[in-house]
Amino acid sequence: MVAVDGTLLPALPKMLWALWLDEQNRAAKLHLALDIERHMPVDAKVTHGNANEKQVFRESFLKANALYVFDAGYGEYKFLQDILNSSSSFIIRLRDNAVWDEISSNHLTDADKSIGVRKDIIAKLGSTSKQSDIHEPVRIIEIFHQGDESTPRKARVSSKKTFRTTDSDYSLLLATNRMDLPAELVALCYRYRWQIELFFRWFKCILGCKHLLAHSRNGVTMQVYCALIASMLITLWTGRKPTKRTFEMLQFYFFGWATEEELEQHLNSLEEIEKNKS
């Protein structure tokens, strides 16, 4: 299962190639495909901030026999058909104003209902003028989330111009071509999409890629790739997704502030933690 998304990297106004809002607000964009099970990037590309994420995915990331998980910003029906044409699958969040023609409904199990699944149907996506964009029927699963009224969600507008409700209780619509998966498993797959957001936080805040060291496109790309390689090496060495403490310990070792024995002791402690979990 592969989560796909993009994140903006703030750039200086003099970085003319990094197009975004205007002359004073420029940004590069990291497009990333993350293997959720291994917590490792499998594809990455750096573009200017206005690059079309769906087109970058088509040209650089799309492969056969994969299950891709997307947020609502990728909700273009022709884009979903391209994934089907490549013999791959998708799970994607639909916008709240999505329309469809229902064909049939699936029975909800107790496990489905326990996680808030309210609807599991087979439908033809899109209005009359858009139904030709995606040829095959898909599953649409509606999930209700009951939040905590004492901590309402903050309003925000994302870089994809998709609005988020401030209500603590809300419903989300998921679409997938996987007819064989239980509704609860589809919901769980989408929940794990959040791992790519956590990876972006690690990438920017811990690895330091919130601040660009170069001004050229090639320089920014080299910095991004070096950071991704460092993250992959940490995962390979530790056998788990990277943490701030492990990153610090590796820095201490490379700076000569920690011995090889101390580094080995830290890595062994991670193995003990994994054994206790299992």
C-alpha positions as protocol buffer text, in pm:
chain_id: "A"
residue {
  index: 1
  type: MET
  ca { x: 0 y: 0 z: 0 }
}
residue {
  index: 2
  type: VAL
  ca { x: 142 y: 334 z: -108 }
}
residue {
  index: 3
  type: ALA
  ca { x: 33 y: 677 z: 18 }
}
residue {
  index: 4
  type: VAL
  ca { x: 83 y: 965 z: -226 }
}
residue {
  index: 5
  type: ASP
  ca { x: 83 y: 1336 z: -147 }
}
residue {
  index: 6
  type: GLY
  ca { x: 281 y: 1657 z: -182 }
}
residue {
  index: 7
  type: THR
  ca { x: 415 y: 1920 z: 55 }
}
residue {
  index: 8
  type: LEU
  ca { x: 542 y: 2273 z: 2 }
}
residue {
  index: 9
  type: LEU
  ca { x: 896 y: 2380 z: 88 }
}
residue {
  index: 10
  type: PRO
  ca { x: 912 y: 2761 z: 137 }
}
residue {
  index: 11
  type: ALA
  ca { x: 1158 y: 2928 z: -101 }
}
residue {
  index: 12
  type: LEU
  ca { x: 1315 y: 3273 z: -130 }
}
residue {
  index: 13
  type: PRO
  ca { x: 1167 y: 3534 z: -369 }
}
residue {
  index: 14
  type: LYS
  ca { x: 1489 y: 3528 z: -574 }
}
residue {
  index: 15
  type: MET
  ca { x: 1436 y: 3158 z: -652 }
}
residue {
  index: 16
  type: LEU
  ca { x: 1261 y: 3243 z: -978 }
}
residue {
  index: 17
  type: TRP
  ca { x: 1197 y: 2882 z: -1079 }
}
residue {
  index: 18
  type: ALA
  ca { x: 997 y: 2813 z: -761 }
}
residue {
  index: 19
  type: LEU
  ca { x: 663 y: 2948 z: -883 }
}
residue {
  index: 20
  type: TRP
  ca { x: 378 y: 2964 z: -631 }
}
residue {
  index: 21
  type: LEU
  ca { x: 147 y: 3243 z: -513 }
}
residue {
  index: 22
  type: ASP
  ca { x: 329 y: 3552 z: -640 }
}
residue {
  index: 23
  type: GLU
  ca { x: 674 y: 3710 z: -675 }
}
residue {
  index: 24
  type: GLN
  ca { x: 714 y: 3740 z: -298 }
}
residue {
  index: 25
  type: ASN
  ca { x: 572 y: 3400 z: -203 }
}
residue {
  index: 26
  type: ARG
  ca { x: 758 y: 3120 z: -379 }
}
residue {
  index: 27
  type: ALA
  ca { x: 787 y: 2754 z: -292 }
}
residue {
  index: 28
  type: ALA
  ca { x: 923 y: 2422 z: -411 }
}
residue {
  index: 29
  type: LYS
  ca { x: 705 y: 2115 z: -383 }
}
residue {
  index: 30
  type: LEU
  ca { x: 807 y: 1765 z: -283 }
}
residue {
  index: 31
  type: HIS
  ca { x: 589 y: 1497 z: -444 }
}
residue {
  index: 32
  type: LEU
  ca { x: 625 y: 1172 z: -250 }
}
residue {
  index: 33
  type: ALA
  ca { x: 507 y: 811 z: -267 }
}
residue {
  index: 34
  type: LEU
  ca { x: 548 y: 638 z: 70 }
}
residue {
  index: 35
  type: ASP
  ca { x: 536 y: 264 z: 132 }
}
residue {
  index: 36
  type: ILE
  ca { x: 317 y: 263 z: 443 }
}
residue {
  index: 37
  type: GLU
  ca { x: 411 y: -84 z: 568 }
}
residue {
  index: 38
  type: ARG
  ca { x: 787 y: -18 z: 557 }
}
residue {
  index: 39
  type: HIS
  ca { x: 752 y: 358 z: 622 }
}
residue {
  index: 40
  type: MET
  ca { x: 998 y: 425 z: 341 }
}
residue {
  index: 41
  type: PRO
  ca { x: 974 y: 653 z: 36 }
}
residue {
  index: 42
  type: VAL
  ca { x: 958 y: 465 z: -294 }
}
residue {
  index: 43
  type: ASP
  ca { x: 936 y: 763 z: -534 }
}
residue {
  index: 44
  type: ALA
  ca { x: 1002 y: 1135 z: -502 }
}
residue {
  index: 45
  type: LYS
  ca { x: 1020 y: 1438 z: -728 }
}
residue {
  index: 46
  type: VAL
  ca { x: 1085 y: 1808 z: -666 }
}
residue {
  index: 47
  type: THR
  ca { x: 900 y: 2072 z: -872 }
}
residue {
  index: 48
  type: HIS
  ca { x: 787 y: 2432 z: -835 }
}
residue {
  index: 49
  type: GLY
  ca { x: 495 y: 2493 z: -600 }
}
residue {
  index: 50
  type: ASN
  ca { x: 231 y: 2519 z: -874 }
}
residue {
  index: 51
  type: ALA
  ca { x: 308 y: 2183 z: -1035 }
}
residue {
  index: 52
  type: ASN
  ca { x: 5 y: 1959 z: -1089 }
}
residue {
  index: 53
  type: GLU
  ca { x: 32 y: 1671 z: -841 }
}
residue {
  index: 54
  type: LYS
  ca { x: -188 y: 1440 z: -1049 }
}
residue {
  index: 55
  type: GLN
  ca { x: 24 y: 1492 z: -1360 }
}
residue {
  index: 56
  type: VAL
  ca { x: 348 y: 1433 z: -1168 }
}
residue {
  index: 57
  type: PHE
  ca { x: 199 y: 1108 z: -1036 }
}
residue {
  index: 58
  type: ARG
  ca { x: 101 y: 996 z: -1387 }
}
residue {
  index: 59
  type: GLU
  ca { x: 443 y: 1070 z: -1532 }
}
residue {
  index: 60
  type: SER
  ca { x: 671 y: 957 z: -1248 }
}
residue {
  index: 61
  type: PHE
  ca { x: 496 y: 737 z: -990 }
}
residue {
  index: 62
  type: LEU
  ca { x: 220 y: 530 z: -1150 }
}
residue {
  index: 63
  type: LYS
  ca { x: 301 y: 158 z: -1166 }
}
residue {
  index: 64
  type: ALA
  ca { x: 104 y: -163 z: -1212 }
}
residue {
  index: 65
  type: ASN
  ca { x: -23 y: -389 z: -932 }
}
residue {
  index: 66
  type: ALA
  ca { x: -17 y: -130 z: -656 }
}
residue {
  index: 67
  type: LEU
  ca { x: -275 y: 4 z: -410 }
}
residue {
  index: 68
  type: TYR
  ca { x: -257 y: 384 z: -387 }
}
residue {
  index: 69
  type: VAL
  ca { x: -419 y: 591 z: -112 }
}
residue {
  index: 70
  type: PHE
  ca { x: -502 y: 958 z: -177 }
}
residue {
  index: 71
  type: ASP
  ca { x: -661 y: 1255 z: -5 }
}
residue {
  index: 72
  type: ALA
  ca { x: -940 y: 1459 z: -167 }
}
residue {
  index: 73
  type: GLY
  ca { x: -699 y: 1679 z: -362 }
}
residue {
  index: 74
  type: TYR
  ca { x: -647 y: 1395 z: -614 }
}
residue {
  index: 75
  type: GLY
  ca { x: -1021 y: 1349 z: -675 }
}
residue {
  index: 76
  type: GLU
  ca { x: -1033 y: 1379 z: -1055 }
}
residue {
  index: 77
  type: TYR
  ca { x: -1228 y: 1102 z: -1226 }
}
residue {
  index: 78
  type: LYS
  ca { x: -1001 y: 1084 z: -1534 }
}
residue {
  index: 79
  type: PHE
  ca { x: -708 y: 1046 z: -1293 }
}
residue {
  index: 80
  type: LEU
  ca { x: -879 y: 749 z: -1125 }
}
residue {
  index: 81
  type: GLN
  ca { x: -942 y: 590 z: -1465 }
}
residue {
  index: 82
  type: ASP
  ca { x: -571 y: 622 z: -1547 }
}
residue {
  index: 83
  type: ILE
  ca { x: -494 y: 421 z: -1232 }
}
residue {
  index: 84
  type: LEU
  ca { x: -742 y: 153 z: -1337 }
}
residue {
  index: 85
  type: ASN
  ca { x: -591 y: 144 z: -1686 }
}
residue {
  index: 86
  type: SER
  ca { x: -251 y: 70 z: -1531 }
}
residue {
  index: 87
  type: SER
  ca { x: -392 y: -238 z: -1351 }
}
residue {
  index: 88
  type: SER
  ca { x: -358 y: -73 z: -1009 }
}
residue {
  index: 89
  type: SER
  ca { x: -610 y: 12 z: -737 }
}
residue {
  index: 90
  type: PHE
  ca { x: -699 y: 320 z: -536 }
}
residue {
  index: 91
  type: ILE
  ca { x: -861 y: 435 z: -213 }
}
residue {
  index: 92
  type: ILE
  ca { x: -945 y: 804 z: -220 }
}
residue {
  index: 93
  type: ARG
  ca { x: -1144 y: 1048 z: -14 }
}
residue {
  index: 94
  type: LEU
  ca { x: -1422 y: 1216 z: -213 }
}
residue {
  index: 95
  type: ARG
  ca { x: -1524 y: 1576 z: -169 }
}
residue {
  index: 96
  type: ASP
  ca { x: -1847 y: 1631 z: 22 }
}
residue {
  index: 97
  type: ASN
  ca { x: -2025 y: 1756 z: -293 }
}
residue {
  index: 98
  type: ALA
  ca { x: -1950 y: 1441 z: -497 }
}
residue {
  index: 99
  type: VAL
  ca { x: -2244 y: 1298 z: -694 }
}
residue {
  index: 100
  type: TRP
  ca { x: -2313 y: 943 z: -812 }
}
residue {
  index: 101
  type: ASP
  ca { x: -2583 y: 703 z: -930 }
}
residue {
  index: 102
  type: GLU
  ca { x: -2627 y: 413 z: -689 }
}
residue {
  index: 103
  type: ILE
  ca { x: -2631 y: 65 z: -844 }
}
residue {
  index: 104
  type: SER
  ca { x: -2652 y: -159 z: -536 }
}
residue {
  index: 105
  type: SER
  ca { x: -2570 y: -165 z: -165 }
}
residue {
  index: 106
  type: ASN
  ca { x: -2356 y: -403 z: 39 }
}
residue {
  index: 107
  type: HIS
  ca { x: -2444 y: -555 z: 376 }
}
residue {
  index: 108
  type: LEU
  ca { x: -2274 y: -391 z: 674 }
}
residue {
  index: 109
  type: THR
  ca { x: -2118 y: -624 z: 929 }
}
residue {
  index: 110
  type: ASP
  ca { x: -2101 y: -555 z: 1301 }
}
residue {
  index: 111
  type: ALA
  ca { x: -1730 y: -477 z: 1257 }
}
residue {
  index: 112
  type: ASP
  ca { x: -1815 y: -218 z: 991 }
}
residue {
  index: 113
  type: LYS
  ca { x: -2077 y: -52 z: 1210 }
}
residue {
  index: 114
  type: SER
  ca { x: -1846 y: -49 z: 1512 }
}
residue {
  index: 115
  type: ILE
  ca { x: -1602 y: 188 z: 1337 }
}
residue {
  index: 116
  type: GLY
  ca { x: -1875 y: 418 z: 1207 }
}
residue {
  index: 117
  type: VAL
  ca { x: -1944 y: 283 z: 857 }
}
residue {
  index: 118
  type: ARG
  ca { x: -2291 y: 404 z: 762 }
}
residue {
  index: 119
  type: LYS
  ca { x: -2305 y: 315 z: 394 }
}
residue {
  index: 120
  type: ASP
  ca { x: -2129 y: 76 z: 155 }
}
residue {
  index: 121
  type: ILE
  ca { x: -2264 y: 95 z: -200 }
}
residue {
  index: 122
  type: ILE
  ca { x: -2167 y: 24 z: -561 }
}
residue {
  index: 123
  type: ALA
  ca { x: -2217 y: 334 z: -774 }
}
residue {
  index: 124
  type: LYS
  ca { x: -2133 y: 514 z: -1094 }
}
residue {
  index: 125
  type: LEU
  ca { x: -1933 y: 823 z: -1005 }
}
residue {
  index: 126
  type: GLY
  ca { x: -1998 y: 1168 z: -1145 }
}
residue {
  index: 127
  type: SER
  ca { x: -2279 y: 1369 z: -1295 }
}
residue {
  index: 128
  type: THR
  ca { x: -2417 y: 1284 z: -1640 }
}
residue {
  index: 129
  type: SER
  ca { x: -2147 y: 1491 z: -1811 }
}
residue {
  index: 130
  type: LYS
  ca { x: -1865 y: 1335 z: -1606 }
}
residue {
  index: 131
  type: GLN
  ca { x: -1961 y: 966 z: -1591 }
}
residue {
  index: 132
  type: SER
  ca { x: -1763 y: 893 z: -1908 }
}
residue {
  index: 133
  type: ASP
  ca { x: -1442 y: 1003 z: -1729 }
}
residue {
  index: 134
  type: ILE
  ca { x: -1438 y: 683 z: -1521 }
}
residue {
  index: 135
  type: HIS
  ca { x: -1585 y: 380 z: -1694 }
}
residue {
  index: 136
  type: GLU
  ca { x: -1610 y: 127 z: -1412 }
}
residue {
  index: 137
  type: PRO
  ca { x: -1844 y: 136 z: -1109 }
}
residue {
  index: 138
  type: VAL
  ca { x: -1670 y: 189 z: -774 }
}
residue {
  index: 139
  type: ARG
  ca { x: -1749 y: 133 z: -408 }
}
residue {
  index: 140
  type: ILE
  ca { x: -1843 y: 437 z: -203 }
}
residue {
  index: 141
  type: ILE
  ca { x: -1814 y: 401 z: 173 }
}
residue {
  index: 142
  type: GLU
  ca { x: -1950 y: 662 z: 413 }
}
residue {
  index: 143
  type: ILE
  ca { x: -1788 y: 676 z: 757 }
}
residue {
  index: 144
  type: PHE
  ca { x: -1908 y: 885 z: 1049 }
}
residue {
  index: 145
  type: HIS
  ca { x: -1653 y: 1021 z: 1293 }
}
residue {
  index: 146
  type: GLN
  ca { x: -1769 y: 1129 z: 1636 }
}
residue {
  index: 147
  type: GLY
  ca { x: -1529 y: 1381 z: 1784 }
}
residue {
  index: 148
  type: ASP
  ca { x: -1482 y: 1553 z: 2115 }
}
residue {
  index: 149
  type: GLU
  ca { x: -1694 y: 1870 z: 2138 }
}
residue {
  index: 150
  type: SER
  ca { x: -1455 y: 2016 z: 2396 }
}
residue {
  index: 151
  type: THR
  ca { x: -1177 y: 2028 z: 2135 }
}
residue {
  index: 152
  type: PRO
  ca { x: -1329 y: 2154 z: 1807 }
}
residue {
  index: 153
  type: ARG
  ca { x: -1126 y: 2126 z: 1490 }
}
residue {
  index: 154
  type: LYS
  ca { x: -947 y: 2434 z: 1363 }
}
residue {
  index: 155
  type: ALA
  ca { x: -1056 y: 2579 z: 1030 }
}
residue {
  index: 156
  type: ARG
  ca { x: -799 y: 2584 z: 754 }
}
residue {
  index: 157
  type: VAL
  ca { x: -763 y: 2596 z: 379 }
}
residue {
  index: 158
  type: SER
  ca { x: -506 y: 2357 z: 234 }
}
residue {
  index: 159
  type: SER
  ca { x: -278 y: 2419 z: -64 }
}
residue {
  index: 160
  type: LYS
  ca { x: -526 y: 2211 z: -269 }
}
residue {
  index: 161
  type: LYS
  ca { x: -804 y: 2462 z: -192 }
}
residue {
  index: 162
  type: THR
  ca { x: -1014 y: 2201 z: -12 }
}
residue {
  index: 163
  type: PHE
  ca { x: -1200 y: 2324 z: 294 }
}
residue {
  index: 164
  type: ARG
  ca { x: -1225 y: 2136 z: 623 }
}
residue {
  index: 165
  type: THR
  ca { x: -1520 y: 2159 z: 857 }
}
residue {
  index: 166
  type: THR
  ca { x: -1470 y: 2287 z: 1211 }
}
residue {
  index: 167
  type: ASP
  ca { x: -1733 y: 2049 z: 1353 }
}
residue {
  index: 168
  type: SER
  ca { x: -1602 y: 1780 z: 1585 }
}
residue {
  index: 169
  type: ASP
  ca { x: -1850 y: 1532 z: 1431 }
}
residue {
  index: 170
  type: TYR
  ca { x: -1822 y: 1478 z: 1056 }
}
residue {
  index: 171
  type: SER
  ca { x: -1861 y: 1219 z: 782 }
}
residue {
  index: 172
  type: LEU
  ca { x: -1614 y: 1129 z: 510 }
}
residue {
  index: 173
  type: LEU
  ca { x: -1669 y: 952 z: 180 }
}
residue {
  index: 174
  type: LEU
  ca { x: -1418 y: 699 z: 50 }
}
residue {
  index: 175
  type: ALA
  ca { x: -1413 y: 560 z: -305 }
}
residue {
  index: 176
  type: THR
  ca { x: -1227 y: 246 z: -411 }
}
residue {
  index: 177
  type: ASN
  ca { x: -1228 y: -9 z: -691 }
}
residue {
  index: 178
  type: ARG
  ca { x: -1142 y: -289 z: -445 }
}
residue {
  index: 179
  type: MET
  ca { x: -1465 y: -484 z: -420 }
}
residue {
  index: 180
  type: ASP
  ca { x: -1301 y: -768 z: -224 }
}
residue {
  index: 181
  type: LEU
  ca { x: -1198 y: -574 z: 88 }
}
residue {
  index: 182
  type: PRO
  ca { x: -1426 y: -539 z: 393 }
}
residue {
  index: 183
  type: ALA
  ca { x: -1545 y: -182 z: 448 }
}
residue {
  index: 184
  type: GLU
  ca { x: -1365 y: -169 z: 783 }
}
residue {
  index: 185
  type: LEU
  ca { x: -1035 y: -258 z: 611 }
}
residue {
  index: 186
  type: VAL
  ca { x: -1084 y: 13 z: 348 }
}
residue {
  index: 187
  type: ALA
  ca { x: -1138 y: 263 z: 630 }
}
residue {
  index: 188
  type: LEU
  ca { x: -825 y: 137 z: 808 }
}
residue {
  index: 189
  type: CYS
  ca { x: -618 y: 174 z: 489 }
}
residue {
  index: 190
  type: TYR
  ca { x: -728 y: 536 z: 456 }
}
residue {
  index: 191
  type: ARG
  ca { x: -651 y: 597 z: 822 }
}
residue {
  index: 192
  type: TYR
  ca { x: -293 y: 482 z: 762 }
}
residue {
  index: 193
  type: ARG
  ca { x: -262 y: 746 z: 488 }
}
residue {
  index: 194
  type: TRP
  ca { x: -182 y: 982 z: 777 }
}
residue {
  index: 195
  type: GLN
  ca { x: 164 y: 821 z: 792 }
}
residue {
  index: 196
  type: ILE
  ca { x: 273 y: 1034 z: 496 }
}
residue {
  index: 197
  type: GLU
  ca { x: 174 y: 1351 z: 686 }
}
residue {
  index: 198
  type: LEU
  ca { x: 384 y: 1232 z: 981 }
}
residue {
  index: 199
  type: PHE
  ca { x: 671 y: 1163 z: 741 }
}
residue {
  index: 200
  type: PHE
  ca { x: 648 y: 1521 z: 607 }
}
residue {
  index: 201
  type: ARG
  ca { x: 668 y: 1649 z: 966 }
}
residue {
  index: 202
  type: TRP
  ca { x: 975 y: 1431 z: 1030 }
}
residue {
  index: 203
  type: PHE
  ca { x: 1126 y: 1543 z: 698 }
}
residue {
  index: 204
  type: LYS
  ca { x: 1083 y: 1915 z: 768 }
}
residue {
  index: 205
  type: CYS
  ca { x: 1123 y: 1945 z: 1145 }
}
residue {
  index: 206
  type: ILE
  ca { x: 1377 y: 1673 z: 1232 }
}
residue {
  index: 207
  type: LEU
  ca { x: 1581 y: 1628 z: 915 }
}
residue {
  index: 208
  type: GLY
  ca { x: 1584 y: 2007 z: 872 }
}
residue {
  index: 209
  type: CYS
  ca { x: 1441 y: 2032 z: 520 }
}
residue {
  index: 210
  type: LYS
  ca { x: 1210 y: 2314 z: 620 }
}
residue {
  index: 211
  type: HIS
  ca { x: 1509 y: 2538 z: 541 }
}
residue {
  index: 212
  type: LEU
  ca { x: 1657 y: 2502 z: 194 }
}
residue {
  index: 213
  type: LEU
  ca { x: 2035 y: 2513 z: 164 }
}
residue {
  index: 214
  type: ALA
  ca { x: 2046 y: 2574 z: -213 }
}
residue {
  index: 215
  type: HIS
  ca { x: 1869 y: 2815 z: -448 }
}
residue {
  index: 216
  type: SER
  ca { x: 1870 y: 2618 z: -774 }
}
residue {
  index: 217
  type: ARG
  ca { x: 1625 y: 2342 z: -863 }
}
residue {
  index: 218
  type: ASN
  ca { x: 1908 y: 2088 z: -882 }
}
residue {
  index: 219
  type: GLY
  ca { x: 2046 y: 2202 z: -545 }
}
residue {
  index: 220
  type: VAL
  ca { x: 1709 y: 2169 z: -374 }
}
residue {
  index: 221
  type: THR
  ca { x: 1659 y: 1827 z: -535 }
}
residue {
  index: 222
  type: MET
  ca { x: 1998 y: 1709 z: -406 }
}
residue {
  index: 223
  type: GLN
  ca { x: 1916 y: 1827 z: -52 }
}
residue {
  index: 224
  type: VAL
  ca { x: 1579 y: 1650 z: -62 }
}
residue {
  index: 225
  type: TYR
  ca { x: 1727 y: 1326 z: -195 }
}
residue {
  index: 226
  type: CYS
  ca { x: 2005 y: 1328 z: 66 }
}
residue {
  index: 227
  type: ALA
  ca { x: 1746 y: 1371 z: 341 }
}
residue {
  index: 228
  type: LEU
  ca { x: 1532 y: 1089 z: 200 }
}
residue {
  index: 229
  type: ILE
  ca { x: 1835 y: 858 z: 178 }
}
residue {
  index: 230
  type: ALA
  ca { x: 1927 y: 942 z: 538 }
}
residue {
  index: 231
  type: SER
  ca { x: 1574 y: 858 z: 649 }
}
residue {
  index: 232
  type: MET
  ca { x: 1580 y: 527 z: 458 }
}
residue {
  index: 233
  type: LEU
  ca { x: 1916 y: 431 z: 611 }
}
residue {
  index: 234
  type: ILE
  ca { x: 1784 y: 498 z: 961 }
}
residue {
  index: 235
  type: THR
  ca { x: 1485 y: 276 z: 889 }
}
residue {
  index: 236
  type: LEU
  ca { x: 1708 y: -1 z: 751 }
}
residue {
  index: 237
  type: TRP
  ca { x: 1950 y: 20 z: 1046 }
}
residue {
  index: 238
  type: THR
  ca { x: 1684 y: 26 z: 1317 }
}
residue {
  index: 239
  type: GLY
  ca { x: 1417 y: -190 z: 1153 }
}
residue {
  index: 240
  type: ARG
  ca { x: 1147 y: 63 z: 1240 }
}
residue {
  index: 241
  type: LYS
  ca { x: 1033 y: 407 z: 1134 }
}
residue {
  index: 242
  type: PRO
  ca { x: 1278 y: 682 z: 1232 }
}
residue {
  index: 243
  type: THR
  ca { x: 1242 y: 879 z: 1554 }
}
residue {
  index: 244
  type: LYS
  ca { x: 1396 y: 1200 z: 1678 }
}
residue {
  index: 245
  type: ARG
  ca { x: 1600 y: 1020 z: 1945 }
}
residue {
  index: 246
  type: THR
  ca { x: 1752 y: 775 z: 1696 }
}
residue {
  index: 247
  type: PHE
  ca { x: 1838 y: 1059 z: 1459 }
}
residue {
  index: 248
  type: GLU
  ca { x: 2007 y: 1248 z: 1745 }
}
residue {
  index: 249
  type: MET
  ca { x: 2204 y: 938 z: 1847 }
}
residue {
  index: 250
  type: LEU
  ca { x: 2332 y: 891 z: 1492 }
}
residue {
  index: 251
  type: GLN
  ca { x: 2436 y: 1256 z: 1481 }
}
residue {
  index: 252
  type: PHE
  ca { x: 2626 y: 1218 z: 1810 }
}
residue {
  index: 253
  type: TYR
  ca { x: 2804 y: 913 z: 1668 }
}
residue {
  index: 254
  type: PHE
  ca { x: 2907 y: 1085 z: 1343 }
}
residue {
  index: 255
  type: PHE
  ca { x: 3025 y: 1393 z: 1536 }
}
residue {
  index: 256
  type: GLY
  ca { x: 3235 y: 1173 z: 1765 }
}
residue {
  index: 257
  type: TRP
  ca { x: 3024 y: 1256 z: 2071 }
}
residue {
  index: 258
  type: ALA
  ca { x: 2902 y: 895 z: 2112 }
}
residue {
  index: 259
  type: THR
  ca { x: 3096 y: 572 z: 2081 }
}
residue {
  index: 260
  type: GLU
  ca { x: 3011 y: 280 z: 1859 }
}
residue {
  index: 261
  type: GLU
  ca { x: 2919 y: 81 z: 2170 }
}
residue {
  index: 262
  type: GLU
  ca { x: 2672 y: 350 z: 2280 }
}
residue {
  index: 263
  type: LEU
  ca { x: 2512 y: 357 z: 1934 }
}
residue {
  index: 264
  type: GLU
  ca { x: 2487 y: -23 z: 1932 }
}
residue {
  index: 265
  type: GLN
  ca { x: 2330 y: -16 z: 2278 }
}
residue {
  index: 266
  type: HIS
  ca { x: 2067 y: 231 z: 2155 }
}
residue {
  index: 267
  type: LEU
  ca { x: 1984 y: 16 z: 1850 }
}
residue {
  index: 268
  type: ASN
  ca { x: 1961 y: -296 z: 2068 }
}
residue {
  index: 269
  type: SER
  ca { x: 1716 y: -117 z: 2295 }
}
residue {
  index: 270
  type: LEU
  ca { x: 1494 y: -55 z: 1992 }
}
residue {
  index: 271
  type: GLU
  ca { x: 1496 y: -427 z: 1916 }
}
residue {
  index: 272
  type: GLU
  ca { x: 1390 y: -501 z: 2273 }
}
residue {
  index: 273
  type: ILE
  ca { x: 1101 y: -257 z: 2240 }
}
residue {
  index: 274
  type: GLU
  ca { x: 983 y: -430 z: 1922 }
}
residue {
  index: 275
  type: LYS
  ca { x: 1005 y: -773 z: 2089 }
}
residue {
  index: 276
  type: ASN
  ca { x: 799 y: -654 z: 2386 }
}
residue {
  index: 277
  type: LYS
  ca { x: 531 y: -519 z: 2150 }
}
residue {
  index: 278
  type: SER
  ca { x: 504 y: -850 z: 1969 }
}
